[in-house]
Amino acid sequence: MNKENQEITFKQSLKHTSIVVAIIMFLRLIKKLIFKFQETKEFIHELLSSKAPFLYGMIVVCTVIIAWVLISLLCASLYYFYKKIKVRVIKN
């Protein structure tokens, strides 16, 4: 089956963009760990030496997850509409 002739769905575009966004976020984390190690080390030290490290850790994790979901939804919507418009232009 040819991928270009296949009908694009929002679920497919959400799946593809969420994977891409997760990879980009992971690569940015690796870049920050390598090139800005001192800043990351200070952040972790502040996190662990706080009065409620579990609470602050959960806030950081929830913030990352919410950002990932929102960016994925935004990019998936843009990608879906772009593909729909592209298919209509090609058909006409």
Backbone torsions as a table, in degrees:
resi	resn	phi	psi	omega
1	MET	NA	133.7	-179.1
2	ASN	-79.3	130.8	-177.4
3	LYS	-67.0	-33.7	-177.4
4	GLU	-71.6	-28.2	178.7
5	ASN	-84.5	-12.1	-178.8
6	GLN	-73.2	137.6	179.8
7	GLU	-71.1	131.2	179.8
8	ILE	-84.9	136.0	176.1
9	THR	-117.1	160.2	179.2
10	PHE	-64.9	-34.5	179.4
11	LYS	-63.1	-42.8	177.9
12	GLN	-64.2	-44.9	-178.8
13	SER	-66.6	-35.6	176.7
14	LEU	-65.5	-41.7	179.0
15	LYS	-63.0	-47.3	-178.5
16	HIS	-65.5	-45.0	-177.3
17	THR	-71.6	-32.5	178.3
18	SER	-67.3	-35.4	176.1
19	ILE	-66.7	-43.7	179.7
20	VAL	-63.7	-44.5	179.8
21	VAL	-64.3	-39.9	178.1
22	ALA	-63.7	-40.7	178.3
23	ILE	-64.9	-43.4	179.3
24	ILE	-63.0	-43.9	178.8
25	MET	-63.6	-39.3	178.8
26	PHE	-65.8	-42.8	178.9
27	LEU	-65.1	-37.4	176.5
28	ARG	-66.1	-36.4	176.5
29	LEU	-64.2	-45.1	178.1
30	ILE	-61.4	-42.6	178.8
31	LYS	-61.1	-43.1	-179.9
32	LYS	-67.0	-38.0	178.4
33	LEU	-66.0	-34.4	-177.7
34	ILE	-81.7	-50.2	-170.9
35	PHE	-92.5	-22.5	178.7
36	LYS	-124.6	53.0	-174.4
37	PHE	-65.0	-38.9	-178.0
38	GLN	-63.9	-42.4	178.9
39	GLU	-63.7	-42.0	178.7
40	THR	-66.3	-40.6	178.7
41	LYS	-62.6	-41.7	178.0
42	GLU	-64.9	-40.4	178.8
43	PHE	-62.2	-45.4	180.0
44	ILE	-65.4	-39.4	178.1
45	HIS	-63.4	-43.9	177.4
46	GLU	-63.3	-39.0	179.7
47	LEU	-64.2	-45.6	-176.9
48	LEU	-75.8	-27.4	-178.9
49	SER	-91.2	3.8	178.7
50	SER	-76.2	171.7	-177.7
51	LYS	-72.9	-29.4	-179.4
52	ALA	-132.6	76.4	-175.7
53	PRO	-65.0	-33.6	179.0
54	PHE	-64.7	-42.7	179.6
55	LEU	-62.9	-47.3	179.9
56	TYR	-65.8	-37.5	176.5
57	GLY	-63.1	-42.2	178.4
58	MET	-66.6	-35.4	176.9
59	ILE	-63.9	-42.4	178.4
60	VAL	-64.0	-45.7	-179.6
61	VAL	-63.7	-44.6	179.2
62	CYS	-64.3	-37.5	177.6
63	THR	-63.3	-43.0	178.9
64	VAL	-64.2	-43.5	-179.3
65	ILE	-65.6	-44.3	179.5
66	ILE	-64.2	-41.6	177.6
67	ALA	-62.9	-41.6	179.0
68	TRP	-61.6	-45.1	-179.3
69	VAL	-65.6	-46.1	-178.4
70	LEU	-65.6	-43.3	178.4
71	ILE	-65.6	-39.0	178.1
72	SER	-63.3	-43.3	178.8
73	LEU	-64.3	-42.9	178.9
74	LEU	-63.6	-48.5	-179.3
75	CYS	-66.9	-37.1	178.5
76	ALA	-64.3	-40.6	177.9
77	SER	-62.8	-46.1	179.2
78	LEU	-63.1	-43.8	179.7
79	TYR	-64.0	-43.3	-179.7
80	TYR	-62.0	-47.4	-179.8
81	PHE	-67.7	-36.0	176.4
82	TYR	-61.6	-46.1	179.7
83	LYS	-65.6	-40.0	178.7
84	LYS	-62.7	-44.7	179.6
85	ILE	-66.0	-39.8	-179.9
86	LYS	-63.7	-41.6	178.4
87	VAL	-64.2	-41.6	179.2
88	ARG	-65.8	-38.6	179.6
89	VAL	-67.3	-40.2	179.3
90	ILE	-67.1	-39.7	179.8
91	LYS	-66.3	-34.8	-179.1
92	ASN	-86.4	NA	NA
